[in-house]
């Protein structure tokens, strides 16, 4: 997982690209924006104290566990996949945790942060479930050629469904982006000038 550390800043999109999505009042702070997609890891548990100077900004973009399609699709929602995503934090909990660590939330985006891939990924995951990837190292070599052929056939047969799902994702995207929620949310927080108050330790990943 990516950490909010200076050495990882090169992997984050240019500050002007992330800052331009937020209200005008925060765009001038673009040089201080860092990105974080995995703030649970031990080396990034205190971003406000260890990384950002007073007035610096932290940008967090993560899947939204409160998204209705994620609830309805259950295990077939792509953002649940492991081990990339280990913890799912509602936006209110994240804002509170950042405040405990001396970061003031200055902007939140939910609808506009949407990534239009939900329906396509559901179809692809269903196809993958029918014919798992035979190239995985834990798969037996027995009948590997036949399994590869079957997988190709299933994906070709699912092609029209994938196209329809992807088209639906794109058609729905403008509506979702204007709505109050989506499959992703962004939080822009600012390190306050004073000392951060003592906060409880961040959860350890077992």
C-alpha positions as a LaTeX table, in Angstrom:
\begin{tabular}{lrrr}
\hline
Residue & $x$ (\AA) & $y$ (\AA) & $z$ (\AA) \\
\hline
Unk1 & 0.00 & 0.00 & 0.00 \\
Unk2 & 1.17 & 3.49 & $-0.72$ \\
Unk3 & 2.12 & 5.63 & 2.25 \\
Unk4 & 1.86 & 9.39 & 2.68 \\
Unk5 & 5.61 & 9.90 & 2.78 \\
Unk6 & 7.83 & 12.31 & 0.88 \\
Unk7 & 9.72 & 9.47 & $-0.83$ \\
Unk8 & 6.43 & 8.26 & $-2.29$ \\
Unk9 & 5.32 & 11.66 & $-3.53$ \\
Unk10 & 6.57 & 10.89 & $-7.04$ \\
Unk11 & 3.95 & 8.15 & $-7.35$ \\
Unk12 & 1.13 & 10.61 & $-6.65$ \\
Unk13 & $-0.49$ & 12.50 & $-9.56$ \\
Unk14 & 0.78 & 16.08 & $-9.90$ \\
Unk15 & $-0.61$ & 18.30 & $-7.18$ \\
Unk16 & $-2.33$ & 20.52 & $-9.72$ \\
Unk17 & $-4.23$ & 17.48 & $-11.04$ \\
Unk18 & $-5.64$ & 16.48 & $-7.66$ \\
Unk19 & $-6.16$ & 20.00 & $-6.36$ \\
Unk20 & $-8.12$ & 21.17 & $-9.38$ \\
Unk21 & $-11.07$ & 18.96 & $-8.40$ \\
Unk22 & $-11.57$ & 20.79 & $-5.12$ \\
Unk23 & $-13.13$ & 24.21 & $-4.55$ \\
Unk24 & $-11.09$ & 27.21 & $-5.66$ \\
Unk25 & $-10.20$ & 28.13 & $-2.11$ \\
Unk26 & $-7.98$ & 25.05 & $-1.75$ \\
Unk27 & $-6.30$ & 25.01 & $-5.14$ \\
Unk28 & $-3.64$ & 27.48 & $-4.08$ \\
Unk29 & $-2.36$ & 24.89 & $-1.59$ \\
Unk30 & $-1.51$ & 22.42 & $-4.36$ \\
Unk31 & 2.29 & 22.36 & $-3.68$ \\
Unk32 & 1.56 & 20.87 & $-0.25$ \\
Unk33 & $-0.78$ & 18.08 & $-1.40$ \\
Unk34 & 0.34 & 14.50 & $-0.89$ \\
Unk35 & $-1.64$ & 11.36 & $-1.69$ \\
Unk36 & $-2.34$ & 8.37 & 0.54 \\
Unk37 & $-4.19$ & 5.20 & $-0.35$ \\
Unk38 & $-3.01$ & 3.03 & 2.53 \\
Unk39 & $-2.90$ & 5.03 & 5.73 \\
Unk40 & $-3.31$ & 2.00 & 8.03 \\
Unk41 & 0.25 & 0.74 & 7.66 \\
Unk42 & 2.50 & 1.25 & 10.65 \\
Unk43 & 4.93 & 3.52 & 8.79 \\
Unk44 & 2.14 & 5.97 & 7.86 \\
Unk45 & 0.01 & 5.97 & 10.98 \\
Unk46 & 0.85 & 9.51 & 12.04 \\
Unk47 & 0.78 & 11.54 & 8.79 \\
Unk48 & $-0.01$ & 14.80 & 10.58 \\
Unk49 & 2.92 & 14.49 & 12.97 \\
Unk50 & 5.59 & 12.72 & 10.88 \\
Unk51 & 5.10 & 14.00 & 7.37 \\
Unk52 & 3.23 & 17.26 & 6.93 \\
Unk53 & 4.43 & 20.65 & 8.14 \\
Unk54 & 1.85 & 23.02 & 9.63 \\
Unk55 & $-0.42$ & 24.11 & 6.81 \\
Unk56 & 0.48 & 21.09 & 4.66 \\
Unk57 & $-2.30$ & 19.08 & 3.07 \\
Unk58 & $-3.05$ & 15.36 & 2.93 \\
Unk59 & $-5.25$ & 13.87 & 0.19 \\
Unk60 & $-6.90$ & 10.50 & 0.90 \\
Unk61 & $-8.81$ & 8.63 & $-1.83$ \\
Unk62 & $-10.33$ & 5.27 & $-0.93$ \\
Unk63 & $-13.33$ & 3.05 & $-1.83$ \\
Unk64 & $-16.55$ & 4.08 & $-0.11$ \\
Unk65 & $-17.97$ & 1.15 & 1.91 \\
Unk66 & $-21.32$ & 2.96 & 2.10 \\
Unk67 & $-21.83$ & 2.82 & $-1.69$ \\
Unk68 & $-25.15$ & 1.18 & $-2.54$ \\
Unk69 & $-23.81$ & $-0.95$ & $-5.41$ \\
Unk70 & $-21.13$ & $-2.31$ & $-3.11$ \\
Unk71 & $-23.84$ & $-3.31$ & $-0.64$ \\
Unk72 & $-26.06$ & $-4.88$ & $-3.28$ \\
Unk73 & $-23.32$ & $-6.66$ & $-5.22$ \\
Unk74 & $-21.74$ & $-8.10$ & $-2.08$ \\
Unk75 & $-18.67$ & $-10.21$ & $-2.86$ \\
Unk76 & $-18.86$ & $-9.25$ & $-6.53$ \\
Unk77 & $-18.07$ & $-5.56$ & $-5.90$ \\
Unk78 & $-14.52$ & $-5.10$ & $-7.14$ \\
Unk79 & $-13.41$ & $-2.76$ & $-4.35$ \\
Unk80 & $-13.71$ & $-5.50$ & $-1.72$ \\
Unk81 & $-10.87$ & $-7.44$ & $-3.35$ \\
Unk82 & $-8.00$ & $-8.67$ & $-1.23$ \\
Unk83 & $-5.26$ & $-8.12$ & $-0.30$ \\
Unk84 & $-5.15$ & $-4.65$ & $-1.85$ \\
Unk85 & $-7.86$ & $-3.28$ & 0.45 \\
Unk86 & $-7.69$ & $-4.50$ & 4.03 \\
Unk87 & $-9.75$ & $-1.87$ & 5.85 \\
Unk88 & $-12.85$ & 0.01 & 4.75 \\
Unk89 & $-13.49$ & 3.24 & 6.61 \\
Unk90 & $-16.69$ & 5.29 & 6.32 \\
Unk91 & $-15.92$ & 8.90 & 5.52 \\
Unk92 & $-17.20$ & 10.13 & 8.89 \\
Unk93 & $-14.84$ & 7.81 & 10.74 \\
Unk94 & $-11.90$ & 8.95 & 8.64 \\
Unk95 & $-12.64$ & 12.63 & 9.24 \\
Unk96 & $-12.84$ & 11.98 & 12.99 \\
Unk97 & $-9.59$ & 9.98 & 13.02 \\
Unk98 & $-7.76$ & 12.70 & 11.11 \\
Unk99 & $-9.07$ & 15.35 & 13.51 \\
Unk100 & $-7.73$ & 13.32 & 16.44 \\
Unk101 & $-4.30$ & 13.53 & 14.85 \\
Unk102 & $-4.20$ & 17.24 & 14.18 \\
Unk103 & $-5.58$ & 17.34 & 10.63 \\
Unk104 & $-8.55$ & 19.53 & 9.85 \\
Unk105 & $-10.78$ & 18.37 & 6.99 \\
Unk106 & $-11.20$ & 21.20 & 4.49 \\
Unk107 & $-12.98$ & 19.40 & 1.64 \\
Unk108 & $-14.77$ & 16.11 & 0.97 \\
Unk109 & $-15.75$ & 14.71 & $-2.42$ \\
Unk110 & $-18.02$ & 11.71 & $-2.82$ \\
Unk111 & $-20.05$ & 11.85 & $-6.02$ \\
Unk112 & $-17.34$ & 13.54 & $-8.07$ \\
Unk113 & $-14.77$ & 10.92 & $-7.04$ \\
Unk114 & $-16.71$ & 8.13 & $-8.77$ \\
Unk115 & $-14.82$ & 5.61 & $-10.91$ \\
Unk116 & $-17.18$ & 4.18 & $-13.57$ \\
Unk117 & $-16.23$ & 0.50 & $-13.47$ \\
Unk118 & $-18.70$ & $-1.14$ & $-11.05$ \\
Unk119 & $-20.90$ & $-3.04$ & $-13.49$ \\
Unk120 & $-18.08$ & $-4.05$ & $-15.81$ \\
Unk121 & $-16.07$ & $-5.46$ & $-12.91$ \\
Unk122 & $-19.06$ & $-7.43$ & $-11.65$ \\
Unk123 & $-19.37$ & $-9.20$ & $-15.01$ \\
Unk124 & $-15.61$ & $-9.79$ & $-15.21$ \\
Unk125 & $-15.47$ & $-11.21$ & $-11.70$ \\
Unk126 & $-18.35$ & $-13.56$ & $-12.45$ \\
Unk127 & $-16.54$ & $-14.77$ & $-15.56$ \\
Unk128 & $-13.36$ & $-15.20$ & $-13.53$ \\
Unk129 & $-15.30$ & $-17.23$ & $-10.99$ \\
Unk130 & $-16.47$ & $-19.65$ & $-13.69$ \\
Unk131 & $-12.95$ & $-20.15$ & $-15.06$ \\
Unk132 & $-10.23$ & $-19.07$ & $-12.58$ \\
Unk133 & $-6.90$ & $-17.99$ & $-14.01$ \\
Unk134 & $-4.84$ & $-21.18$ & $-14.59$ \\
Unk135 & $-1.61$ & $-19.16$ & $-14.49$ \\
Unk136 & $-1.85$ & $-18.54$ & $-10.74$ \\
Unk137 & 1.06 & $-20.23$ & $-8.92$ \\
Unk138 & $-1.24$ & $-22.20$ & $-6.63$ \\
Unk139 & $-3.08$ & $-23.80$ & $-9.56$ \\
Unk140 & $-2.12$ & $-27.33$ & $-10.54$ \\
Unk141 & $-0.46$ & $-27.81$ & $-13.92$ \\
Unk142 & $-2.88$ & $-30.60$ & $-14.75$ \\
Unk143 & $-5.01$ & $-29.83$ & $-17.81$ \\
Unk144 & $-3.63$ & $-26.26$ & $-17.85$ \\
Unk145 & $-3.95$ & $-25.99$ & $-21.64$ \\
Unk146 & $-7.60$ & $-27.05$ & $-21.53$ \\
Unk147 & $-8.36$ & $-24.60$ & $-18.72$ \\
Unk148 & $-6.75$ & $-21.77$ & $-20.68$ \\
Unk149 & $-8.89$ & $-22.61$ & $-23.67$ \\
Unk150 & $-12.04$ & $-22.71$ & $-21.54$ \\
Unk151 & $-11.15$ & $-19.39$ & $-19.94$ \\
Unk152 & $-10.69$ & $-17.78$ & $-23.33$ \\
Unk153 & $-14.03$ & $-19.17$ & $-24.50$ \\
Unk154 & $-15.88$ & $-17.92$ & $-21.43$ \\
Unk155 & $-14.40$ & $-14.42$ & $-21.75$ \\
Unk156 & $-15.28$ & $-14.30$ & $-25.45$ \\
Unk157 & $-18.83$ & $-15.40$ & $-24.67$ \\
Unk158 & $-19.07$ & $-12.78$ & $-21.92$ \\
Unk159 & $-17.80$ & $-10.06$ & $-24.26$ \\
Unk160 & $-21.25$ & $-8.65$ & $-25.13$ \\
Unk161 & $-22.21$ & $-8.56$ & $-21.43$ \\
Unk162 & $-18.94$ & $-6.79$ & $-20.62$ \\
Unk163 & $-19.56$ & $-4.24$ & $-23.36$ \\
Unk164 & $-23.11$ & $-3.63$ & $-22.12$ \\
Unk165 & $-21.92$ & $-3.28$ & $-18.51$ \\
Unk166 & $-19.13$ & $-0.89$ & $-19.46$ \\
Unk167 & $-21.57$ & 1.19 & $-21.52$ \\
Unk168 & $-23.98$ & 1.34 & $-18.59$ \\
Unk169 & $-21.13$ & 2.44 & $-16.30$ \\
Unk170 & $-20.33$ & 5.32 & $-18.63$ \\
Unk171 & $-23.96$ & 6.33 & $-19.07$ \\
Unk172 & $-24.56$ & 6.39 & $-15.32$ \\
Unk173 & $-21.31$ & 8.15 & $-14.46$ \\
Unk174 & $-22.49$ & 11.75 & $-15.10$ \\
Unk175 & $-25.54$ & 11.20 & $-12.90$ \\
Unk176 & $-23.54$ & 9.59 & $-10.11$ \\
Unk177 & $-20.89$ & 12.33 & $-10.21$ \\
Unk178 & $-23.61$ & 14.90 & $-9.57$ \\
Unk179 & $-25.03$ & 12.86 & $-6.69$ \\
Unk180 & $-24.15$ & 12.70 & $-2.99$ \\
Unk181 & $-22.26$ & 9.36 & $-3.05$ \\
Unk182 & $-20.25$ & 7.07 & $-5.29$ \\
Unk183 & $-17.90$ & 4.09 & $-5.13$ \\
Unk184 & $-15.02$ & 6.33 & $-4.00$ \\
Unk185 & $-14.51$ & 9.32 & $-1.74$ \\
Unk186 & $-11.75$ & 11.88 & $-1.33$ \\
Unk187 & $-10.85$ & 13.83 & 1.78 \\
Unk188 & $-8.53$ & 16.82 & 1.73 \\
Unk189 & $-7.19$ & 17.60 & 5.21 \\
Unk190 & $-4.84$ & 20.33 & 6.44 \\
Unk191 & $-2.26$ & 20.00 & 9.20 \\
Unk192 & $-3.15$ & 22.53 & 11.87 \\
Unk193 & $-0.55$ & 24.95 & 13.13 \\
Unk194 & $-0.60$ & 23.77 & 16.74 \\
Unk195 & 0.63 & 20.55 & 18.23 \\
Unk196 & $-1.56$ & 17.54 & 17.49 \\
Unk197 & $-3.45$ & 16.23 & 20.47 \\
Unk198 & $-2.55$ & 12.81 & 21.78 \\
Unk199 & $-4.55$ & 10.25 & 19.83 \\
Unk200 & $-5.18$ & 6.53 & 20.32 \\
Unk201 & $-2.88$ & 4.22 & 18.37 \\
Unk202 & $-3.93$ & 3.28 & 14.85 \\
Unk203 & $-5.09$ & $-0.29$ & 14.39 \\
Unk204 & $-2.34$ & $-2.81$ & 13.76 \\
Unk205 & $-2.62$ & $-5.07$ & 10.73 \\
Unk206 & $-2.15$ & $-8.65$ & 11.80 \\
\hline
\end{tabular}
